[in-house]
Amino acid sequence: MTIERNVTGRNIGGFLLSSCRNIQINGNNKTTGIELNFGCENVLISNNRLSIVQIINGGRNITVENNTINRGEGRAYSGFSLRGNNQVDEIVVRNNIITNHLSRGILLPDEDVNLLFENNNVWGHPEEDYPAENIFDIGMFVDVNANGDSIDVYGNFSADPRFIGFGPYKHNLQPDSPCIDAGHP
């Protein structure tokens, strides 16, 4: 099943999927968020503009890539989170811009799960962009990327994405954005 090209109004609309299989969520705009619950499998979430992505109570073979996950005017406290009974396997979160949530950029479990979180820009959160302590070393900056931004071992960084900021294309990037050419090939 494919869910694509939906546009929702301000602070309404989104997708809550439970025990789902073989789903593609692609090219949606102004969607409040996506919540995958109770072991969804084979899910691709790509090229969307949303406020939050949550995986709750497990999941398998889930890819979240090339999304702009920005709180906007909603009440999202974190941009990406793994919560609940996190029996997850093969979760890939790649090339996303996660910005301006009320608390944290990402919320990760304390236990080891099969998660690849790479080449994301997580920025502008009042509490923390990346968890200060996490078993994955996500957000522990140790190197510099080709754009000169500090990165962790997975290529994640934290910098103002430099959105255009107005009109229907307000989440498009300005030409000098540090997100350009900073993602996974």
Kinemage of the C-alpha trace (Angstrom):
@kinemage 1
@onewidth
@group {chain A} dominant
@subgroup {mainchain}
@vectorlist {calphas} color= white
{ca met a 1} P 0.000 0.000 0.000
{ca thr a 2} L 1.232 3.499 -0.800
{ca ile a 3} L 0.205 6.702 0.977
{ca glu a 4} L 1.443 9.652 -1.036
{ca arg a 5} L 0.968 13.283 -1.992
{ca asn a 6} L -1.419 14.229 0.808
{ca val a 7} L -1.577 17.793 2.098
{ca thr a 8} L -3.205 18.464 5.447
{ca gly a 9} L -4.155 21.630 7.259
{ca arg a 10} L -2.505 23.281 10.200
{ca asn a 11} L -1.992 20.927 13.170
{ca ile a 12} L -4.365 18.291 11.826
{ca gly a 13} L -3.895 15.106 9.913
{ca gly a 14} L -1.288 12.443 10.101
{ca phe a 15} L -0.927 8.687 9.978
{ca leu a 16} L -1.318 6.155 12.790
{ca leu a 17} L -0.512 2.689 11.512
{ca ser a 18} L -0.738 -0.413 13.702
{ca ser a 19} L 0.510 -3.900 12.838
{ca cys a 20} L 0.986 -2.801 9.228
{ca arg a 21} L 3.041 -4.473 6.518
{ca asn a 22} L 4.485 -3.368 3.186
{ca ile a 23} L 3.651 0.341 3.349
{ca gln a 24} L 5.238 3.299 1.536
{ca ile a 25} L 4.565 6.800 2.862
{ca asn a 26} L 5.993 9.197 0.307
{ca gly a 27} L 5.762 12.846 -0.727
{ca asn a 28} L 3.226 14.044 1.846
{ca asn a 29} L 3.263 17.705 2.870
{ca lys a 30} L 2.283 19.456 6.103
{ca thr a 31} L 1.390 16.170 7.757
{ca thr a 32} L 1.244 16.364 11.540
{ca gly a 33} L 3.100 13.110 11.982
{ca ile a 34} L 3.516 9.404 11.515
{ca glu a 35} L 3.189 6.850 14.298
{ca leu a 36} L 3.972 3.200 13.662
{ca asn a 37} L 2.639 0.988 16.431
{ca phe a 38} L 2.683 -2.694 17.413
{ca gly a 39} L 5.223 -4.244 15.091
{ca cys a 40} L 4.828 -2.643 11.677
{ca glu a 41} L 7.048 -4.304 9.057
{ca asn a 42} L 8.547 -3.297 5.711
{ca val a 43} L 7.740 0.420 5.898
{ca leu a 44} L 9.405 3.185 3.861
{ca ile a 45} L 8.833 6.789 4.982
{ca ser a 46} L 10.506 9.129 2.487
{ca asn a 47} L 10.446 12.654 1.062
{ca asn a 48} L 7.767 13.971 3.433
{ca arg a 49} L 7.366 17.201 5.383
{ca leu a 50} L 6.075 16.281 8.834
{ca ser a 51} L 6.277 17.210 12.495
{ca ile a 52} L 7.139 13.853 14.111
{ca val a 53} L 7.958 10.198 13.408
{ca gln a 54} L 7.433 7.688 16.224
{ca ile a 55} L 8.003 3.949 16.302
{ca ile a 56} L 6.209 2.516 19.334
{ca asn a 57} L 6.168 -1.073 20.596
{ca gly a 58} L 8.436 -2.612 17.992
{ca gly a 59} L 8.905 -2.823 14.260
{ca arg a 60} L 11.003 -4.461 11.576
{ca asn a 61} L 12.629 -3.262 8.341
{ca ile a 62} L 11.590 0.386 8.661
{ca thr a 63} L 13.375 3.145 6.719
{ca val a 64} L 12.905 6.856 7.441
{ca glu a 65} L 14.877 8.896 4.905
{ca asn a 66} L 15.035 12.262 3.141
{ca asn a 67} L 12.310 13.870 5.281
{ca thr a 68} L 12.004 17.330 6.777
{ca ile a 69} L 10.739 16.717 10.315
{ca asn a 70} L 10.011 20.161 11.715
{ca arg a 71} L 7.693 20.967 14.608
{ca gly a 72} L 6.203 23.948 12.801
{ca glu a 73} L 3.148 25.078 14.746
{ca gly a 74} L 2.377 21.683 16.283
{ca arg a 75} L 3.032 20.417 19.812
{ca ala a 76} L 5.595 17.729 19.004
{ca tyr a 77} L 8.114 17.303 21.825
{ca ser a 78} L 10.651 15.298 19.802
{ca gly a 79} L 11.217 14.794 16.083
{ca phe a 80} L 12.074 11.102 16.005
{ca ser a 81} L 11.492 8.621 18.796
{ca leu a 82} L 11.666 4.915 19.536
{ca arg a 83} L 9.444 4.221 22.540
{ca gly a 84} L 7.671 1.467 24.418
{ca asn a 85} L 8.530 -2.169 23.911
{ca asn a 86} L 11.335 -1.540 21.453
{ca gln a 87} L 11.720 -4.928 19.887
{ca val a 88} L 12.928 -3.391 16.662
{ca asp a 89} L 15.036 -4.840 13.903
{ca glu a 90} L 16.570 -3.127 10.899
{ca ile a 91} L 15.557 0.480 11.534
{ca val a 92} L 17.321 2.986 9.252
{ca val a 93} L 16.964 6.745 9.826
{ca arg a 94} L 18.984 8.578 7.176
{ca asn a 95} L 19.336 12.006 5.518
{ca asn a 96} L 16.599 13.749 7.528
{ca ile a 97} L 16.431 17.316 8.813
{ca ile a 98} L 14.932 17.264 12.322
{ca thr a 99} L 14.353 20.763 13.738
{ca asn a 100} L 12.652 22.974 16.309
{ca his a 101} L 10.702 20.590 18.539
{ca leu a 102} L 9.590 21.610 22.028
{ca ser a 103} L 12.087 19.447 23.897
{ca arg a 104} L 14.463 17.057 22.116
{ca gly a 105} L 15.459 16.238 18.582
{ca ile a 106} L 15.508 12.494 19.048
{ca leu a 107} L 14.474 10.093 21.775
{ca leu a 108} L 16.253 6.734 21.828
{ca pro a 109} L 15.866 3.618 23.987
{ca asp a 110} L 18.400 2.698 26.655
{ca glu a 111} L 18.747 -0.830 25.310
{ca asp a 112} L 20.696 -1.940 22.257
{ca val a 113} L 18.485 -2.194 19.171
{ca asn a 114} L 19.282 -2.676 15.492
{ca leu a 115} L 19.200 1.031 14.561
{ca leu a 116} L 21.243 2.894 11.950
{ca phe a 117} L 20.889 6.658 12.445
{ca glu a 118} L 23.124 8.346 9.868
{ca asn a 119} L 23.691 11.624 8.026
{ca asn a 120} L 20.859 13.471 9.782
{ca asn a 121} L 20.871 17.130 10.791
{ca val a 122} L 19.247 17.503 14.213
{ca trp a 123} L 19.120 21.160 15.294
{ca gly a 124} L 17.288 23.829 17.276
{ca his a 125} L 15.862 21.972 20.281
{ca pro a 126} L 15.786 23.735 23.665
{ca glu a 127} L 16.577 20.678 25.792
{ca glu a 128} L 18.969 18.777 23.519
{ca asp a 129} L 19.398 17.899 19.870
{ca tyr a 130} L 20.985 14.501 20.489
{ca pro a 131} L 20.707 12.535 23.760
{ca ala a 132} L 23.636 13.507 25.980
{ca glu a 133} L 24.264 9.867 26.777
{ca asn a 134} L 23.239 7.031 24.521
{ca ile a 135} L 24.642 3.599 23.839
{ca phe a 136} L 24.889 4.293 20.110
{ca asp a 137} L 27.271 7.318 20.384
{ca ile a 138} L 24.862 9.261 18.169
{ca gly a 139} L 25.604 12.980 18.398
{ca met a 140} L 29.058 12.489 19.952
{ca phe a 141} L 30.991 14.654 17.486
{ca val a 142} L 34.433 13.310 16.598
{ca asp a 143} L 35.132 14.432 13.024
{ca val a 144} L 34.309 17.064 10.379
{ca asn a 145} L 32.335 16.546 7.134
{ca ala a 146} L 33.132 17.992 3.690
{ca asn a 147} L 31.114 21.127 4.552
{ca gly a 148} L 33.223 21.747 7.681
{ca asp a 149} L 30.535 20.765 10.205
{ca ser a 150} L 31.331 18.631 13.245
{ca ile a 151} L 29.934 15.114 12.825
{ca asp a 152} L 29.627 11.902 14.814
{ca val a 153} L 30.884 8.540 13.532
{ca tyr a 154} L 27.645 8.147 11.528
{ca gly a 155} L 27.841 11.547 9.775
{ca asn a 156} L 25.098 13.179 11.894
{ca phe a 157} L 25.535 16.878 12.648
{ca ser a 158} L 23.783 19.838 14.234
{ca ala a 159} L 23.548 23.092 12.272
{ca asp a 160} L 20.919 25.620 11.249
{ca pro a 161} L 19.556 24.076 8.020
{ca arg a 162} L 18.906 27.569 6.617
{ca phe a 163} L 15.371 27.126 5.362
{ca ile a 164} L 13.984 29.812 3.046
{ca gly a 165} L 11.449 30.463 5.819
{ca phe a 166} L 8.386 31.877 4.055
{ca gly a 167} L 5.665 31.031 1.554
{ca pro a 168} L 4.762 27.607 0.200
{ca tyr a 169} L 8.429 26.634 -0.068
{ca lys a 170} L 9.448 27.757 3.432
{ca his a 171} L 11.224 24.459 4.160
{ca asn a 172} L 13.299 24.553 0.991
{ca leu a 173} L 16.985 25.088 1.622
{ca gln a 174} L 18.917 28.257 0.896
{ca pro a 175} L 21.925 27.784 -1.427
{ca asp a 176} L 24.366 28.043 1.513
{ca ser a 177} L 22.616 25.388 3.655
{ca pro a 178} L 24.964 22.976 5.456
{ca cys a 179} L 22.513 20.174 4.542
{ca ile a 180} L 23.394 20.376 0.845
{ca asp a 181} L 25.780 17.565 -0.066
{ca ala a 182} L 25.951 16.397 3.560
{ca gly a 183} L 23.753 13.308 3.263
{ca his a 184} L 24.351 9.677 2.467
{ca pro a 185} L 24.981 9.228 -1.271
